């Protein structure tokens, strides 16, 4: 592993897309040029989601995470970021695959909002039926 090499991966969830770079460093996480705590604020669950792949593979203090997030809400962005970090950790060391796959971090969650259908109020909801 080269000292200056960066590892890149893309993570997705719903409409959120995370572009993630892992660079050798001290464990700093920056999201859209902000610290992780500033970006996600007081949403502790989202911050924990982001850090779990690094903790699982014992890489917390070894890499800095630089990420750009677009689309979706904060929860979907946190899931996309976790997916991107997991995929980037595979590029760092393919031996991480078993532990990340067992935890379910390599699977892209494909659930997205269903589209509205014509003649309907929403995706499945109809207008109220009136007999008379």
Secondary structure, DSSP 8 states (H G I E B T S, - for coil): --TT-EEEEEEEETTEEEEEEEEESSS-EEETTEEHHHHHTT-HHHHHHHHHHHHHTT-TTTEEEEEEEESS-HHHHHHHHHHHHHHHHHHH-GGGHHHHHHHT-SS----------TTSSSSS--------
